[in-house]
């Protein structure tokens, strides 16, 4: 062996080593396959090559990449040019193996095929190759076809190279035994790398499916929360992309890789996973008096009893007068006034039972007055106030429908979320998921929960999720306790959060300036909610 031959082998070994390192880190199967075929061509100085992949059912080979330097051809792979060639069957109609095609033969037998001159070779069907040569005025001569099998001897595909070049003359020459051994080594490593990439992709898909399974469980408990679990990650990713694209201001240096995006997406899907432990009657509490059912109907029944008692008293007064009807009109007037007041107070309590943004102090006092003013005879025959203390407390909830105890229960979902996520053995590229997901109820001023973190103690991603969580909740029209707000009203309220130092001011600026809100609205909001937005009137924002 000449010094030149030794140098060539050493060069190939170096390429094989470099490729092995790349194969161990590259997780993009499309670019991985391109790299494999180009490396095989380079190591053997081939003019062309094709990479076949096994079909999902294992019964055929699909053309995935085809390259020919002389013809300037590059199809499939990452080239963007489709290969419109039918799959090559590995079996005949009668179930027997297809051994007529070189690629199918290598796939079915697991052996390499090295042909010096295809036009003088026998035993294989080269009609397709001859048609190719005639169509493109090309001359195929030497072929090297190597099966790609992984560590479990599973067929992954086939590598086929054409026309090894003589470096001195540039003419086609046969593939050497050394060429074959190197390509067999490459094919083996490539098959294992592709298998590993597929396995990792399938595991990630499986993991994401488990995440969605958790959200399905939450959705079964509460369809309203389920939509929230779907929309928050979408809005978070829109804001993350806008921050990534920002080239000025405090977020100019913020960037996200594909792995970063994947990590944030998973965190978004899991941000409310702790709600799977929250009681349904708390998650679904549509009114202040709702538990298993809305107890306002019990209050209605008491009012009906009050009206019945008033009417009975009036009738008794009339009977007591005997045949004297002179005072009947006065009795009727008083009864009418009393019934009107009862109806008015009942209507007020029905309105108070519906959660709102804020209940005034006067309205809260009126609830107490009504509760103590009326007395009724309960089923036990005892006279009592119209409303008990628990009912008064619920009807006097200042905002929303949850009382302090229920608010604590539902707020606990984030602590449960953190405990659930921190209990998992996250791989390095997903290790920030608990922090991202667990921080969406924290505030910039440190008054959030569950840990009371300040803005500088949270990642940018967690602060993004906080904005997404609030805005989705404001615009959602499927909540049991409120109607979805218009786009302009939601932005006005979000601006209030920014002014009170609840949310990140820089991300809020990006959210408005880059119209993240509008993109989200067009994709996920009811068109009836999308009204005109005057950005100059959004609190806390300077156009």
SVG drawing of the C-alpha trace seen along z (x, -y; Angstrom):
<svg xmlns="http://www.w3.org/2000/svg" viewBox="-120 -58 124 74">
<polyline fill="none" stroke="black" stroke-width="0.4" points="0.0,0.0 1.4,-3.4 1.8,-6.4 -0.9,-8.0 -3.3,-5.1 -2.5,-5.4 -3.2,-9.1 -6.5,-8.5 -7.5,-5.9 -6.5,-8.2 -8.5,-11.0 -11.5,-8.8 -11.1,-7.7 -11.0,-11.3 -14.2,-12.0 -15.9,-8.9 -14.9,-10.0 -16.2,-13.6 -19.4,-12.2 -19.8,-9.8 -19.6,-12.8 -22.2,-14.7 -24.5,-11.7 -24.4,-11.4 -25.7,-15.0 -27.9,-15.7 -31.5,-15.1 -33.0,-16.5 -33.7,-13.4 -34.0,-15.2 -30.7,-17.0 -29.1,-13.9 -30.1,-11.8 -28.7,-14.5 -25.4,-14.6 -25.2,-10.8 -25.6,-10.6 -23.2,-13.5 -20.6,-12.0 -20.9,-8.7 -20.4,-10.4 -17.5,-12.4 -15.7,-9.4 -15.9,-7.4 -15.7,-10.3 -19.0,-9.2 -20.8,-11.2 -24.2,-10.4 -26.1,-8.7 -29.5,-7.8 -30.8,-7.2 -33.8,-5.0 -35.9,-4.7 -38.1,-1.8 -41.8,-2.5 -43.8,-2.4 -45.2,1.0 -41.7,2.4 -42.9,3.6 -41.2,1.1 -38.4,-1.3 -39.0,-5.1 -36.7,-7.4 -35.8,-10.0 -32.8,-11.8 -31.2,-11.6 -28.0,-13.6 -26.1,-13.6 -23.2,-16.1 -22.8,-15.8 -26.5,-16.4 -26.8,-19.1 -29.6,-17.1 -30.6,-17.3 -34.0,-16.0 -35.6,-15.2 -34.1,-15.7 -33.7,-19.4 -33.4,-20.5 -37.1,-21.4 -37.5,-19.4 -39.8,-16.5 -38.9,-13.1 -41.8,-11.9 -40.7,-8.3 -42.9,-5.4 -41.8,-3.3 -39.8,-0.2 -41.7,2.9 -39.7,5.4 -42.2,8.2 -44.0,9.5 -47.8,9.9 -47.4,13.6 -45.5,12.6 -42.0,13.7 -39.1,11.4 -38.1,9.0 -34.5,9.8 -34.5,8.4 -33.7,4.8 -30.3,4.1 -31.6,1.9 -34.4,4.4 -31.9,7.3 -29.6,5.5 -32.5,4.7 -34.0,8.3 -30.7,10.2 -28.8,7.7 -25.8,7.9 -23.9,5.2 -23.8,5.3 -20.7,3.9 -21.0,3.8 -18.1,2.7 -20.2,2.2 -24.0,2.4 -24.2,2.7 -22.3,6.0 -23.7,7.3 -26.2,10.1 -28.9,11.2 -30.5,7.8 -33.1,5.7 -31.5,2.4 -34.3,1.3 -35.1,-1.7 -31.4,-2.7 -31.2,-2.4 -34.4,-4.6 -32.7,-7.2 -29.5,-7.2 -31.5,-7.5 -33.6,-10.4 -30.7,-12.4 -28.0,-11.3 -26.0,-9.9 -23.9,-6.8 -24.2,-4.8 -21.3,-2.4 -20.3,-1.4 -22.8,-0.8 -22.3,-0.3 -25.5,0.6 -25.4,1.1 -28.3,1.9 -28.7,-0.3 -29.5,1.9 -29.5,0.8 -28.3,2.5 -31.5,4.6 -30.9,5.8 -33.9,3.8 -33.8,2.4 -33.8,-1.4 -33.0,-2.0 -30.5,-1.5 -27.5,-3.6 -26.8,-3.5 -23.8,-5.2 -23.1,-5.5 -19.9,-6.1 -16.9,-6.3 -14.5,-8.8 -10.9,-8.4 -9.4,-11.5 -6.7,-11.8 -8.9,-11.4 -12.4,-12.1 -13.7,-9.0 -15.9,-6.4 -14.2,-3.5 -15.3,-0.5 -15.8,-0.9 -13.0,0.7 -13.2,3.2 -12.0,0.3 -14.8,-1.9 -17.3,0.9 -16.0,1.4 -16.1,-2.3 -19.6,-2.7 -20.8,0.4 -19.3,-1.1 -21.0,-4.5 -24.3,-2.8 -24.3,-0.9 -23.6,-4.1 -26.1,-6.0 -28.8,-3.4 -28.2,-3.6 -28.2,-7.4 -31.5,-7.5 -33.0,-5.0 -31.9,-6.9 -33.3,-10.1 -36.6,-8.4 -36.6,-6.9 -36.0,-10.3 -38.7,-11.9 -41.2,-9.2 -40.4,-9.5 -40.9,-13.3 -44.2,-12.7 -45.2,-10.1 -44.3,-12.6 -46.3,-15.4 -49.2,-12.9 -49.0,-12.2 -49.1,-15.9 -52.2,-16.2 -53.7,-13.2 -53.4,-15.2 -55.2,-18.1 -57.9,-15.8 -58.4,-14.7 -58.7,-18.4 -61.0,-19.0 -63.3,-16.2 -63.5,-17.9 -63.9,-21.4 -64.2,-22.0 -63.5,-25.7 -60.1,-25.0 -59.3,-22.6 -59.5,-25.4 -57.3,-27.5 -54.7,-24.8 -54.7,-24.8 -54.6,-28.5 -52.1,-29.7 -49.1,-27.9 -50.2,-29.2 -50.2,-32.8 -47.0,-32.3 -45.3,-31.1 -46.6,-34.1 -45.1,-36.5 -41.9,-34.5 -41.5,-34.8 -42.2,-38.6 -39.6,-39.0 -37.1,-36.9 -37.7,-39.2 -37.2,-42.4 -34.0,-44.2 -34.2,-47.3 -34.8,-47.9 -34.2,-45.7 -35.2,-42.5 -33.0,-43.1 -30.6,-40.3 -33.3,-37.8 -33.1,-34.7 -34.7,-31.3 -33.4,-28.1 -35.7,-25.3 -34.9,-23.5 -35.8,-26.6 -39.1,-26.8 -39.8,-23.1 -39.2,-23.6 -41.4,-26.6 -44.2,-24.9 -44.1,-21.9 -44.2,-24.3 -47.2,-26.0 -49.1,-22.8 -48.3,-21.8 -48.8,-25.2 -52.1,-24.2 -51.6,-20.5 -52.2,-20.8 -55.8,-21.6 -56.4,-17.9 -56.6,-17.8 -58.9,-20.8 -62.5,-19.9 -64.9,-20.3 -67.4,-22.4 -64.6,-25.0 -63.3,-25.0 -66.8,-25.2 -68.3,-27.6 -70.3,-29.8 -72.1,-31.8 -71.4,-32.8 -73.9,-30.4 -73.0,-27.5 -71.7,-24.3 -73.1,-21.1 -76.0,-23.2 -76.8,-27.0 -78.3,-27.7 -79.9,-30.9 -82.9,-28.7 -83.2,-27.9 -83.1,-31.7 -85.8,-32.1 -87.9,-29.5 -87.6,-31.4 -88.7,-34.6 -91.8,-32.7 -92.4,-31.7 -92.1,-35.3 -94.6,-36.3 -97.0,-33.6 -96.8,-34.6 -97.4,-38.2 -100.5,-37.2 -101.7,-35.1 -101.3,-37.9 -103.3,-40.2 -106.1,-37.6 -106.1,-37.2 -106.4,-41.0 -109.4,-41.0 -111.1,-38.1 -110.5,-39.8 -112.5,-42.8 -115.5,-40.6 -117.9,-42.2 -116.2,-45.6 -114.4,-46.2 -113.4,-49.8 -109.8,-48.9 -109.4,-46.3 -107.9,-48.8 -105.3,-49.9 -104.4,-46.2 -104.0,-45.6 -101.8,-48.6 -99.5,-47.5 -99.4,-44.0 -98.6,-45.3 -95.7,-47.4 -94.4,-44.5 -94.5,-42.1 -92.8,-44.7 -90.0,-45.1 -89.6,-41.4 -89.4,-41.0 -86.9,-43.9 -84.6,-42.4 -84.9,-39.0 -83.8,-40.4 -80.9,-42.2 -79.7,-39.0 -79.9,-37.2 -77.7,-39.9 -75.3,-39.8 -75.0,-36.1 -73.4,-36.6 -69.7,-37.3 -68.4,-40.6 -65.2,-42.6 -66.1,-44.5 -69.0,-44.6 -69.5,-48.0 -69.5,-48.5 -73.1,-49.7 -74.2,-46.6 -72.4,-44.4 -74.2,-46.3 -77.5,-45.8 -76.9,-42.0 -76.4,-42.1 -79.5,-44.3 -81.7,-41.9 -80.4,-38.9 -81.3,-40.4 -84.5,-42.3 -86.4,-39.2 -87.3,-36.4 -88.8,-33.1 -90.0,-29.8 -87.7,-27.0 -88.5,-23.3 -87.7,-22.7 -90.4,-25.1 -87.9,-27.6 -87.8,-31.2 -84.4,-32.4 -82.8,-35.1 -83.4,-34.9 -79.7,-34.2 -77.2,-32.4 -73.6,-33.7 -72.1,-31.4 -74.6,-32.6 -74.0,-36.3 -70.3,-35.7 -70.6,-34.2 -73.0,-36.8 -70.6,-39.5 -67.6,-38.2 -66.1,-41.4 -64.9,-40.1 -65.6,-36.8 -67.4,-33.9 -64.9,-32.3 -64.9,-32.9 -61.5,-33.0 -61.5,-29.3 -62.3,-28.4 -59.8,-30.9 -57.1,-29.2 -58.2,-25.8 -57.9,-26.9 -54.7,-28.9 -53.2,-25.7 -53.3,-24.3 -50.0,-26.1 -48.3,-24.6 -49.5,-21.2 -48.3,-22.0 -44.8,-22.8 -44.7,-19.7 -45.8,-17.5 -43.3,-18.9 -40.4,-19.0 -40.9,-15.3 -40.1,-14.4 -36.6,-13.6 -36.4,-16.2 -33.6,-15.8 -31.2,-18.7 -33.0,-20.4 -36.3,-20.4 -35.0,-21.2 -36.5,-24.7 -40.1,-23.4 -41.0,-23.5 -39.8,-27.1 -41.5,-28.4 -44.8,-26.7 -44.7,-27.4 -44.2,-31.2 -47.3,-32.3 -49.0,-33.6 -46.0,-35.4 -45.9,-39.2 -43.2,-41.7 -43.7,-43.4 -43.3,-40.1 -46.9,-40.0 -47.9,-37.0 -48.1,-33.3 -47.1,-30.7 -43.5,-31.8 -43.8,-35.6 -41.0,-35.9 -40.1,-39.4 -39.6,-40.0 -35.8,-39.8 -36.1,-36.3 -38.1,-34.9 -37.0,-33.9 -38.3,-35.9 -40.2,-32.8 -42.1,-32.6 -43.0,-36.3 -44.3,-35.7 -46.5,-33.0 -47.9,-35.3 -49.1,-37.7 -50.5,-34.9 -52.4,-33.5 -54.0,-36.8 -54.9,-37.8 -56.3,-34.4 -58.5,-34.5 -59.8,-38.0 -60.7,-37.1 -62.0,-33.6 -65.8,-33.4 -66.2,-29.8 -65.8,-30.5 -68.7,-29.5 -68.6,-32.7 -68.2,-35.4 -68.6,-36.5 -65.5,-37.0 -64.4,-40.6 -63.8,-42.6 -60.3,-43.0 -60.1,-46.7 -61.4,-46.1 -59.1,-43.2 -56.1,-45.4 -57.3,-48.1 -57.4,-45.7 -54.0,-44.2 -52.6,-47.7 -53.9,-48.2 -51.9,-45.1 -48.8,-46.7 -49.4,-50.0 -49.8,-48.1 -46.4,-46.4 -48.0,-43.0 -46.6,-42.1 -43.3,-42.7 -43.4,-46.2 -40.9,-45.3 -42.9,-42.2 -46.1,-44.2 -44.6,-46.8 -43.7,-44.0 -47.1,-42.4 -48.7,-45.7 -46.1,-47.2 -45.7,-44.0 -49.5,-43.4 -49.2,-39.9 -52.7,-40.6 -54.1,-41.0 -52.5,-37.8 -53.9,-35.9 -57.4,-37.5 -57.6,-36.6 -56.7,-33.0 -58.5,-32.2 -61.1,-34.9 -64.7,-35.1 -64.9,-37.7 -67.7,-39.4 -65.1,-40.2 -62.6,-41.8 -63.3,-45.5 -61.2,-48.6 -58.2,-49.1 -56.8,-52.6 -53.3,-51.8 -52.8,-55.3 -55.6,-54.7 -54.1,-51.5 -53.0,-52.2 -49.2,-51.9 -48.4,-51.9 -46.6,-54.7 -47.0,-54.4"/>
</svg>
